Amino acid sequence: MKILLIYVASLNLLDTAFTLYGLNNNYITESNPLMNTIYNTTPLLFLVLKVLLSILLLVILYHLDTKKKTSRTLGSFTVVAAIAYTYTCILHGYWIVELV
């Protein structure tokens, strides 16, 4: 579980970099309506929120008790997030490589 949380936090940061690069150069558009609104308000707020999300994941990781069984809900959420972020990073990376 801990490795998966680190993986998701890392992918979130990679996705942030890809997204900011793609948005700043008009290669991609942000399809998440909430993040699109935040980005259009101020890209700095977008960056801060994405970094804070990764920090939050690392805080959760720090507070996980390895002696206790991790809840199925947290485990399921983390797996879904890992799959979604993997797909998103591959997609953003592909678009950027194709367009650059």
Backbone as XML, in Angstrom:
<?xml version="1.0"?>
<chain id="A" units="angstrom">
  <residue number="1" name="MET">
    <atom name="N" x="0.822" y="-1.193" z="0.000"/>
    <atom name="CA" x="0.000" y="0.000" z="0.000"/>
    <atom name="C" x="0.866" y="1.258" z="0.000"/>
  </residue>
  <residue number="2" name="LYS">
    <atom name="N" x="1.955" y="1.241" z="0.771"/>
    <atom name="CA" x="2.801" y="2.428" z="0.858"/>
    <atom name="C" x="3.449" y="2.745" z="-0.489"/>
  </residue>
  <residue number="3" name="ILE">
    <atom name="N" x="3.915" y="1.720" z="-1.176"/>
    <atom name="CA" x="4.537" y="1.943" z="-2.487"/>
    <atom name="C" x="3.515" y="2.514" z="-3.452"/>
  </residue>
  <residue number="4" name="LEU">
    <atom name="N" x="2.289" y="2.026" z="-3.373"/>
    <atom name="CA" x="1.233" y="2.515" z="-4.258"/>
    <atom name="C" x="0.912" y="3.987" z="-3.977"/>
  </residue>
  <residue number="5" name="LEU">
    <atom name="N" x="0.904" y="4.388" z="-2.717"/>
    <atom name="CA" x="0.658" y="5.798" z="-2.380"/>
    <atom name="C" x="1.794" y="6.690" z="-2.880"/>
  </residue>
  <residue number="6" name="ILE">
    <atom name="N" x="3.015" y="6.228" z="-2.763"/>
    <atom name="CA" x="4.152" y="6.990" z="-3.292"/>
    <atom name="C" x="4.044" y="7.091" z="-4.808"/>
  </residue>
  <residue number="7" name="TYR">
    <atom name="N" x="3.646" y="6.006" z="-5.448"/>
    <atom name="CA" x="3.464" y="5.978" z="-6.899"/>
    <atom name="C" x="2.409" y="6.996" z="-7.332"/>
  </residue>
  <residue number="8" name="VAL">
    <atom name="N" x="1.275" y="7.025" z="-6.638"/>
    <atom name="CA" x="0.198" y="7.962" z="-6.978"/>
    <atom name="C" x="0.654" y="9.407" z="-6.741"/>
  </residue>
  <residue number="9" name="ALA">
    <atom name="N" x="1.341" y="9.664" z="-5.641"/>
    <atom name="CA" x="1.836" y="11.016" z="-5.368"/>
    <atom name="C" x="2.822" y="11.452" z="-6.448"/>
  </residue>
  <residue number="10" name="SER">
    <atom name="N" x="3.684" y="10.547" z="-6.873"/>
    <atom name="CA" x="4.663" y="10.856" z="-7.928"/>
    <atom name="C" x="3.976" y="11.102" z="-9.261"/>
  </residue>
  <residue number="11" name="LEU">
    <atom name="N" x="3.006" y="10.252" z="-9.593"/>
    <atom name="CA" x="2.271" y="10.449" z="-10.846"/>
    <atom name="C" x="1.491" y="11.749" z="-10.836"/>
  </residue>
  <residue number="12" name="ASN">
    <atom name="N" x="0.969" y="12.125" z="-9.683"/>
    <atom name="CA" x="0.262" y="13.394" z="-9.581"/>
    <atom name="C" x="1.196" y="14.552" z="-9.926"/>
  </residue>
  <residue number="13" name="LEU">
    <atom name="N" x="2.422" y="14.512" z="-9.428"/>
    <atom name="CA" x="3.379" y="15.568" z="-9.735"/>
    <atom name="C" x="3.779" y="15.542" z="-11.211"/>
  </residue>
  <residue number="14" name="LEU">
    <atom name="N" x="3.965" y="14.343" z="-11.764"/>
    <atom name="CA" x="4.287" y="14.223" z="-13.189"/>
    <atom name="C" x="3.134" y="14.742" z="-14.038"/>
  </residue>
  <residue number="15" name="ASP">
    <atom name="N" x="1.914" y="14.383" z="-13.654"/>
    <atom name="CA" x="0.731" y="14.870" z="-14.361"/>
    <atom name="C" x="0.637" y="16.386" z="-14.280"/>
  </residue>
  <residue number="16" name="THR">
    <atom name="N" x="0.989" y="16.943" z="-13.136"/>
    <atom name="CA" x="0.989" y="18.395" z="-12.978"/>
    <atom name="C" x="1.946" y="19.044" z="-13.966"/>
  </residue>
  <residue number="17" name="ALA">
    <atom name="N" x="3.146" y="18.499" z="-14.062"/>
    <atom name="CA" x="4.144" y="19.053" z="-14.989"/>
    <atom name="C" x="3.664" y="18.935" z="-16.435"/>
  </residue>
  <residue number="18" name="PHE">
    <atom name="N" x="3.180" y="17.748" z="-16.812"/>
    <atom name="CA" x="2.672" y="17.546" z="-18.177"/>
    <atom name="C" x="1.509" y="18.489" z="-18.472"/>
  </residue>
  <residue number="19" name="THR">
    <atom name="N" x="0.587" y="18.585" z="-17.520"/>
    <atom name="CA" x="-0.598" y="19.408" z="-17.723"/>
    <atom name="C" x="-0.224" y="20.885" z="-17.860"/>
  </residue>
  <residue number="20" name="LEU">
    <atom name="N" x="0.607" y="21.382" z="-16.974"/>
    <atom name="CA" x="1.010" y="22.795" z="-17.062"/>
    <atom name="C" x="1.746" y="23.072" z="-18.363"/>
  </residue>
  <residue number="21" name="TYR">
    <atom name="N" x="2.633" y="22.180" z="-18.762"/>
    <atom name="CA" x="3.353" y="22.360" z="-20.016"/>
    <atom name="C" x="2.376" y="22.373" z="-21.194"/>
  </residue>
  <residue number="22" name="GLY">
    <atom name="N" x="1.474" y="21.405" z="-21.213"/>
    <atom name="CA" x="0.503" y="21.312" z="-22.303"/>
    <atom name="C" x="-0.464" y="22.488" z="-22.342"/>
  </residue>
  <residue number="23" name="LEU">
    <atom name="N" x="-0.925" y="22.921" z="-21.177"/>
    <atom name="CA" x="-1.855" y="24.050" z="-21.120"/>
    <atom name="C" x="-1.160" y="25.354" z="-21.484"/>
  </residue>
  <residue number="24" name="ASN">
    <atom name="N" x="0.039" y="25.559" z="-20.956"/>
    <atom name="CA" x="0.769" y="26.804" z="-21.241"/>
    <atom name="C" x="1.121" y="26.950" z="-22.718"/>
  </residue>
  <residue number="25" name="ASN">
    <atom name="N" x="1.292" y="25.841" z="-23.413"/>
    <atom name="CA" x="1.651" y="25.874" z="-24.834"/>
    <atom name="C" x="0.462" y="25.579" z="-25.752"/>
  </residue>
  <residue number="26" name="ASN">
    <atom name="N" x="-0.737" y="25.521" z="-25.170"/>
    <atom name="CA" x="-1.971" y="25.239" z="-25.918"/>
    <atom name="C" x="-1.923" y="23.922" z="-26.685"/>
  </residue>
  <residue number="27" name="TYR">
    <atom name="N" x="-1.228" y="22.914" z="-26.102"/>
    <atom name="CA" x="-1.201" y="21.586" z="-26.709"/>
    <atom name="C" x="-2.387" y="20.741" z="-26.264"/>
  </residue>
  <residue number="28" name="ILE">
    <atom name="N" x="-2.842" y="20.981" z="-25.040"/>
    <atom name="CA" x="-3.937" y="20.197" z="-24.470"/>
    <atom name="C" x="-4.910" y="21.154" z="-23.786"/>
  </residue>
  <residue number="29" name="THR">
    <atom name="N" x="-6.057" y="20.623" z="-23.410"/>
    <atom name="CA" x="-7.012" y="21.363" z="-22.587"/>
    <atom name="C" x="-7.270" y="20.548" z="-21.330"/>
  </residue>
  <residue number="30" name="GLU">
    <atom name="N" x="-7.619" y="21.218" z="-20.272"/>
    <atom name="CA" x="-7.936" y="20.538" z="-19.015"/>
    <atom name="C" x="-9.374" y="20.080" z="-19.084"/>
  </residue>
  <residue number="31" name="SER">
    <atom name="N" x="-9.590" y="18.764" z="-19.008"/>
    <atom name="CA" x="-10.950" y="18.236" z="-19.141"/>
    <atom name="C" x="-11.675" y="18.128" z="-17.799"/>
  </residue>
  <residue number="32" name="ASN">
    <atom name="N" x="-10.960" y="18.239" z="-16.701"/>
    <atom name="CA" x="-11.589" y="18.249" z="-15.385"/>
    <atom name="C" x="-12.156" y="19.651" z="-15.158"/>
  </residue>
  <residue number="33" name="PRO">
    <atom name="N" x="-13.492" y="19.799" z="-15.099"/>
    <atom name="CA" x="-14.090" y="21.133" z="-14.993"/>
    <atom name="C" x="-13.605" y="21.932" z="-13.783"/>
  </residue>
  <residue number="34" name="LEU">
    <atom name="N" x="-13.430" y="21.289" z="-12.646"/>
    <atom name="CA" x="-12.970" y="21.989" z="-11.449"/>
    <atom name="C" x="-11.541" y="22.492" z="-11.638"/>
  </residue>
  <residue number="35" name="MET">
    <atom name="N" x="-10.647" y="21.622" z="-12.096"/>
    <atom name="CA" x="-9.253" y="22.024" z="-12.293"/>
    <atom name="C" x="-9.129" y="23.036" z="-13.427"/>
  </residue>
  <residue number="36" name="ASN">
    <atom name="N" x="-9.997" y="22.944" z="-14.424"/>
    <atom name="CA" x="-10.000" y="23.922" z="-15.509"/>
    <atom name="C" x="-10.345" y="25.319" z="-14.979"/>
  </residue>
  <residue number="37" name="THR">
    <atom name="N" x="-11.353" y="25.374" z="-14.125"/>
    <atom name="CA" x="-11.742" y="26.650" z="-13.522"/>
    <atom name="C" x="-10.608" y="27.212" z="-12.672"/>
  </residue>
  <residue number="38" name="ILE">
    <atom name="N" x="-9.981" y="26.339" z="-11.881"/>
    <atom name="CA" x="-8.869" y="26.776" z="-11.033"/>
    <atom name="C" x="-7.711" y="27.263" z="-11.897"/>
  </residue>
  <residue number="39" name="TYR">
    <atom name="N" x="-7.374" y="26.511" z="-12.946"/>
    <atom name="CA" x="-6.273" y="26.915" z="-13.828"/>
    <atom name="C" x="-6.578" y="28.260" z="-14.495"/>
  </residue>
  <residue number="40" name="ASN">
    <atom name="N" x="-7.815" y="28.429" z="-14.946"/>
    <atom name="CA" x="-8.181" y="29.685" z="-15.609"/>
    <atom name="C" x="-8.232" y="30.862" z="-14.636"/>
  </residue>
  <residue number="41" name="THR">
    <atom name="N" x="-8.440" y="30.572" z="-13.363"/>
    <atom name="CA" x="-8.393" y="31.618" z="-12.344"/>
    <atom name="C" x="-6.948" y="32.062" z="-12.152"/>
  </residue>
  <residue number="42" name="THR">
    <atom name="N" x="-6.088" y="31.103" z="-11.874"/>
    <atom name="CA" x="-4.656" y="31.378" z="-11.763"/>
    <atom name="C" x="-3.884" y="30.063" z="-11.835"/>
  </residue>
  <residue number="43" name="PRO">
    <atom name="N" x="-2.960" y="29.939" z="-12.767"/>
    <atom name="CA" x="-2.165" y="28.718" z="-12.876"/>
    <atom name="C" x="-1.366" y="28.409" z="-11.604"/>
  </residue>
  <residue number="44" name="LEU">
    <atom name="N" x="-0.992" y="29.435" z="-10.867"/>
    <atom name="CA" x="-0.250" y="29.201" z="-9.628"/>
    <atom name="C" x="-1.105" y="28.445" z="-8.615"/>
  </residue>
  <residue number="45" name="LEU">
    <atom name="N" x="-2.381" y="28.786" z="-8.498"/>
    <atom name="CA" x="-3.282" y="28.070" z="-7.598"/>
    <atom name="C" x="-3.414" y="26.614" z="-8.034"/>
  </residue>
  <residue number="46" name="PHE">
    <atom name="N" x="-3.515" y="26.386" z="-9.327"/>
    <atom name="CA" x="-3.565" y="25.029" z="-9.883"/>
    <atom name="C" x="-2.339" y="24.245" z="-9.416"/>
  </residue>
  <residue number="47" name="LEU">
    <atom name="N" x="-1.157" y="24.839" z="-9.582"/>
    <atom name="CA" x="0.091" y="24.185" z="-9.194"/>
    <atom name="C" x="0.125" y="23.908" z="-7.695"/>
  </residue>
  <residue number="48" name="VAL">
    <atom name="N" x="-0.239" y="24.889" z="-6.897"/>
    <atom name="CA" x="-0.214" y="24.725" z="-5.441"/>
    <atom name="C" x="-1.154" y="23.615" z="-4.996"/>
  </residue>
  <residue number="49" name="LEU">
    <atom name="N" x="-2.362" y="23.569" z="-5.542"/>
    <atom name="CA" x="-3.318" y="22.531" z="-5.150"/>
    <atom name="C" x="-2.833" y="21.141" z="-5.539"/>
  </residue>
  <residue number="50" name="LYS">
    <atom name="N" x="-2.252" y="21.012" z="-6.723"/>
    <atom name="CA" x="-1.745" y="19.706" z="-7.165"/>
    <atom name="C" x="-0.577" y="19.250" z="-6.282"/>
  </residue>
  <residue number="51" name="VAL">
    <atom name="N" x="0.298" y="20.166" z="-5.923"/>
    <atom name="CA" x="1.426" y="19.810" z="-5.051"/>
    <atom name="C" x="0.903" y="19.454" z="-3.657"/>
  </residue>
  <residue number="52" name="LEU">
    <atom name="N" x="-0.071" y="20.215" z="-3.173"/>
    <atom name="CA" x="-0.655" y="19.910" z="-1.861"/>
    <atom name="C" x="-1.322" y="18.533" z="-1.849"/>
  </residue>
  <residue number="53" name="LEU">
    <atom name="N" x="-1.906" y="18.121" z="-2.963"/>
    <atom name="CA" x="-2.501" y="16.794" z="-3.043"/>
    <atom name="C" x="-1.427" y="15.719" z="-2.855"/>
  </residue>
  <residue number="54" name="SER">
    <atom name="N" x="-0.292" y="15.889" z="-3.502"/>
    <atom name="CA" x="0.802" y="14.925" z="-3.325"/>
    <atom name="C" x="1.308" y="14.929" z="-1.884"/>
  </residue>
  <residue number="55" name="ILE">
    <atom name="N" x="1.407" y="16.105" z="-1.293"/>
    <atom name="CA" x="1.844" y="16.194" z="0.106"/>
    <atom name="C" x="0.838" y="15.489" z="1.008"/>
  </residue>
  <residue number="56" name="LEU">
    <atom name="N" x="-0.453" y="15.683" z="0.744"/>
    <atom name="CA" x="-1.493" y="15.010" z="1.526"/>
    <atom name="C" x="-1.346" y="13.494" z="1.439"/>
  </residue>
  <residue number="57" name="LEU">
    <atom name="N" x="-1.073" y="12.985" z="0.249"/>
    <atom name="CA" x="-0.875" y="11.541" z="0.100"/>
    <atom name="C" x="0.313" y="11.056" z="0.917"/>
  </residue>
  <residue number="58" name="LEU">
    <atom name="N" x="1.373" y="11.848" z="0.935"/>
    <atom name="CA" x="2.547" y="11.469" z="1.723"/>
    <atom name="C" x="2.273" y="11.555" z="3.224"/>
  </residue>
  <residue number="59" name="VAL">
    <atom name="N" x="1.431" y="12.504" z="3.643"/>
    <atom name="CA" x="1.030" y="12.589" z="5.057"/>
    <atom name="C" x="0.215" y="11.353" z="5.430"/>
  </residue>
  <residue number="60" name="ILE">
    <atom name="N" x="-0.698" y="10.955" z="4.560"/>
    <atom name="CA" x="-1.476" y="9.730" z="4.803"/>
    <atom name="C" x="-0.526" y="8.548" z="4.913"/>
  </residue>
  <residue number="61" name="LEU">
    <atom name="N" x="0.434" y="8.491" z="4.029"/>
    <atom name="CA" x="1.423" y="7.420" z="4.038"/>
    <atom name="C" x="2.170" y="7.393" z="5.370"/>
  </residue>
  <residue number="62" name="TYR">
    <atom name="N" x="2.575" y="8.545" z="5.847"/>
    <atom name="CA" x="3.315" y="8.631" z="7.099"/>
    <atom name="C" x="2.487" y="8.115" z="8.271"/>
  </residue>
  <residue number="63" name="HIS">
    <atom name="N" x="1.180" y="8.349" z="8.240"/>
    <atom name="CA" x="0.317" y="7.967" z="9.354"/>
    <atom name="C" x="-0.258" y="6.556" z="9.232"/>
  </residue>
  <residue number="64" name="LEU">
    <atom name="N" x="0.044" y="5.872" z="8.140"/>
    <atom name="CA" x="-0.430" y="4.490" z="8.022"/>
    <atom name="C" x="0.294" y="3.610" z="9.030"/>
  </residue>
  <residue number="65" name="ASP">
    <atom name="N" x="-0.455" y="2.818" z="9.709"/>
    <atom name="CA" x="0.134" y="1.877" z="10.665"/>
    <atom name="C" x="0.318" y="0.545" z="9.950"/>
  </residue>
  <residue number="66" name="THR">
    <atom name="N" x="1.566" y="0.155" z="9.761"/>
    <atom name="CA" x="1.837" y="-1.078" z="9.016"/>
    <atom name="C" x="1.407" y="-2.318" z="9.787"/>
  </residue>
  <residue number="67" name="LYS">
    <atom name="N" x="1.178" y="-2.182" z="11.082"/>
    <atom name="CA" x="0.759" y="-3.324" z="11.884"/>
    <atom name="C" x="-0.743" y="-3.570" z="11.778"/>
  </residue>
  <residue number="68" name="LYS">
    <atom name="N" x="-1.475" y="-2.543" z="11.348"/>
    <atom name="CA" x="-2.926" y="-2.685" z="11.192"/>
    <atom name="C" x="-3.251" y="-2.952" z="9.738"/>
  </residue>
  <residue number="69" name="LYS">
    <atom name="N" x="-4.334" y="-3.678" z="9.537"/>
    <atom name="CA" x="-4.772" y="-3.952" z="8.171"/>
    <atom name="C" x="-5.341" y="-2.667" z="7.577"/>
  </residue>
  <residue number="70" name="THR">
    <atom name="N" x="-4.828" y="-2.289" z="6.398"/>
    <atom name="CA" x="-5.315" y="-1.100" z="5.716"/>
    <atom name="C" x="-6.743" y="-1.343" z="5.252"/>
  </residue>
  <residue number="71" name="SER">
    <atom name="N" x="-7.570" y="-0.314" z="5.352"/>
    <atom name="CA" x="-8.970" y="-0.479" z="4.972"/>
    <atom name="C" x="-9.089" y="-0.801" z="3.489"/>
  </residue>
  <residue number="72" name="ARG">
    <atom name="N" x="-10.074" y="-1.577" z="3.159"/>
    <atom name="CA" x="-10.324" y="-1.936" z="1.753"/>
    <atom name="C" x="-10.681" y="-0.708" z="0.934"/>
  </residue>
  <residue number="73" name="THR">
    <atom name="N" x="-11.377" y="0.230" z="1.548"/>
    <atom name="CA" x="-11.774" y="1.435" z="0.828"/>
    <atom name="C" x="-10.557" y="2.243" z="0.406"/>
  </residue>
  <residue number="74" name="LEU">
    <atom name="N" x="-9.626" y="2.468" z="1.309"/>
    <atom name="CA" x="-8.413" y="3.202" z="0.978"/>
    <atom name="C" x="-7.608" y="2.451" z="-0.075"/>
  </residue>
  <residue number="75" name="GLY">
    <atom name="N" x="-7.522" y="1.149" z="0.078"/>
    <atom name="CA" x="-6.797" y="0.339" z="-0.901"/>
    <atom name="C" x="-7.428" y="0.413" z="-2.274"/>
  </residue>
  <residue number="76" name="SER">
    <atom name="N" x="-8.738" y="0.299" z="-2.338"/>
    <atom name="CA" x="-9.445" y="0.368" z="-3.615"/>
    <atom name="C" x="-9.296" y="1.742" z="-4.251"/>
  </residue>
  <residue number="77" name="PHE">
    <atom name="N" x="-9.435" y="2.780" z="-3.450"/>
    <atom name="CA" x="-9.292" y="4.142" z="-3.944"/>
    <atom name="C" x="-7.894" y="4.365" z="-4.505"/>
  </residue>
  <residue number="78" name="THR">
    <atom name="N" x="-6.895" y="3.872" z="-3.810"/>
    <atom name="CA" x="-5.513" y="4.049" z="-4.243"/>
    <atom name="C" x="-5.245" y="3.310" z="-5.547"/>
  </residue>
  <residue number="79" name="VAL">
    <atom name="N" x="-5.773" y="2.124" z="-5.704"/>
    <atom name="CA" x="-5.596" y="1.367" z="-6.950"/>
    <atom name="C" x="-6.271" y="2.096" z="-8.112"/>
  </residue>
  <residue number="80" name="VAL">
    <atom name="N" x="-7.489" y="2.563" z="-7.904"/>
    <atom name="CA" x="-8.204" y="3.296" z="-8.956"/>
    <atom name="C" x="-7.450" y="4.571" z="-9.318"/>
  </residue>
  <residue number="81" name="ALA">
    <atom name="N" x="-6.959" y="5.298" z="-8.313"/>
    <atom name="CA" x="-6.196" y="6.516" z="-8.569"/>
    <atom name="C" x="-4.914" y="6.204" z="-9.341"/>
  </residue>
  <residue number="82" name="ALA">
    <atom name="N" x="-4.239" y="5.125" z="-8.998"/>
    <atom name="CA" x="-3.006" y="4.739" z="-9.692"/>
    <atom name="C" x="-3.285" y="4.424" z="-11.157"/>
  </residue>
  <residue number="83" name="ILE">
    <atom name="N" x="-4.344" y="3.706" z="-11.418"/>
    <atom name="CA" x="-4.711" y="3.372" z="-12.800"/>
    <atom name="C" x="-5.075" y="4.635" z="-13.567"/>
  </residue>
  <residue number="84" name="ALA">
    <atom name="N" x="-5.887" y="5.489" z="-12.965"/>
    <atom name="CA" x="-6.317" y="6.724" z="-13.640"/>
    <atom name="C" x="-5.137" y="7.646" z="-13.918"/>
  </residue>
  <residue number="85" name="TYR">
    <atom name="N" x="-4.258" y="7.826" z="-12.947"/>
    <atom name="CA" x="-3.098" y="8.700" z="-13.145"/>
    <atom name="C" x="-2.116" y="8.115" z="-14.150"/>
  </residue>
  <residue number="86" name="THR">
    <atom name="N" x="-1.956" y="6.803" z="-14.151"/>
    <atom name="CA" x="-1.075" y="6.172" z="-15.143"/>
    <atom name="C" x="-1.598" y="6.447" z="-16.544"/>
  </residue>
  <residue number="87" name="TYR">
    <atom name="N" x="-2.888" y="6.226" z="-16.741"/>
    <atom name="CA" x="-3.508" y="6.467" z="-18.045"/>
    <atom name="C" x="-3.375" y="7.944" z="-18.435"/>
  </residue>
  <residue number="88" name="THR">
    <atom name="N" x="-3.676" y="8.838" z="-17.499"/>
    <atom name="CA" x="-3.625" y="10.269" z="-17.780"/>
    <atom name="C" x="-2.212" y="10.726" z="-18.131"/>
  </residue>
  <residue number="89" name="CYS">
    <atom name="N" x="-1.225" y="10.265" z="-17.391"/>
    <atom name="CA" x="0.166" y="10.659" z="-17.674"/>
    <atom name="C" x="0.629" y="10.134" z="-19.022"/>
  </residue>
  <residue number="90" name="ILE">
    <atom name="N" x="0.269" y="8.915" z="-19.346"/>
    <atom name="CA" x="0.628" y="8.364" z="-20.657"/>
    <atom name="C" x="-0.043" y="9.178" z="-21.756"/>
  </residue>
  <residue number="91" name="LEU">
    <atom name="N" x="-1.303" y="9.485" z="-21.576"/>
    <atom name="CA" x="-2.049" y="10.255" z="-22.569"/>
    <atom name="C" x="-1.464" y="11.656" z="-22.743"/>
  </residue>
  <residue number="92" name="HIS">
    <atom name="N" x="-1.220" y="12.364" z="-21.647"/>
    <atom name="CA" x="-0.641" y="13.705" z="-21.734"/>
    <atom name="C" x="0.750" y="13.652" z="-22.350"/>
  </residue>
  <residue number="93" name="GLY">
    <atom name="N" x="1.546" y="12.700" z="-21.930"/>
    <atom name="CA" x="2.892" y="12.561" z="-22.488"/>
    <atom name="C" x="2.858" y="12.285" z="-23.981"/>
  </residue>
  <residue number="94" name="TYR">
    <atom name="N" x="1.956" y="11.423" z="-24.400"/>
    <atom name="CA" x="1.811" y="11.099" z="-25.821"/>
    <atom name="C" x="1.413" y="12.339" z="-26.621"/>
  </residue>
  <residue number="95" name="TRP">
    <atom name="N" x="0.432" y="13.071" z="-26.121"/>
    <atom name="CA" x="-0.017" y="14.272" z="-26.834"/>
    <atom name="C" x="1.113" y="15.281" z="-26.972"/>
  </residue>
  <residue number="96" name="ILE">
    <atom name="N" x="1.838" y="15.481" z="-25.910"/>
    <atom name="CA" x="2.910" y="16.464" z="-25.931"/>
    <atom name="C" x="4.017" y="16.039" z="-26.878"/>
  </residue>
  <residue number="97" name="VAL">
    <atom name="N" x="4.415" y="14.769" z="-26.825"/>
    <atom name="CA" x="5.459" y="14.275" z="-27.733"/>
    <atom name="C" x="5.019" y="14.384" z="-29.180"/>
  </residue>
  <residue number="98" name="GLU">
    <atom name="N" x="3.770" y="14.068" z="-29.460"/>
    <atom name="CA" x="3.256" y="14.148" z="-30.836"/>
    <atom name="C" x="3.173" y="15.573" z="-31.328"/>
  </residue>
  <residue number="99" name="LEU">
    <atom name="N" x="2.882" y="16.514" z="-30.445"/>
    <atom name="CA" x="2.688" y="17.900" z="-30.856"/>
    <atom name="C" x="3.968" y="18.729" z="-30.874"/>
  </residue>
  <residue number="100" name="VAL">
    <atom name="N" x="4.983" y="18.270" z="-30.160"/>
    <atom name="CA" x="6.214" y="19.061" z="-30.067"/>
    <atom name="C" x="7.141" y="18.752" z="-31.181"/>
  </residue>
</chain>
